[in-house]
C-alpha cells in the first residue's frame, strides 16, 4: 500500500484502534511531552498522511 523507508534512532510508539471506515491513532514520539492523536480514514491518502506525520 505505502512505501516508506524511515531511519529512526529511537522507537516511535503507535497505537491504532481499527474500525471499518476510520481508525484512531495515537503517536508517542521520543523527546516530546505530548502525544499526537489522529483520525485516519480507510483510504490511501490518509495512510500516506499518517506516514508523513510519524516522520515530522
NORMO-V698439 format. One line per field, one symbol per residue. ss: DSSP state (~ for helix, > for strand, _ for the rest). phi: phi as a letter, one per 30 degrees, with the letter a starting at -180 (. if undefined). psi: psi as a letter, one per 40 degrees, with the letter a starting at -180 (. if undefined). Layout:
BEGIN
ss->???
phi->???
psi->???
END
This chain:
BEGIN
ss->____________>>>>>____>>>>>>>_______>>>>>>__~~~~~~~~~~~~_
phi->.bcbbbcbdcdcdbcbccbdcbbcbbccceicdccccbccddbeeddddddddddd
psi->dihhhhhhdiihhhhhhhiddihhhhhhhhehdiihhihhigidddddddddddd.
END
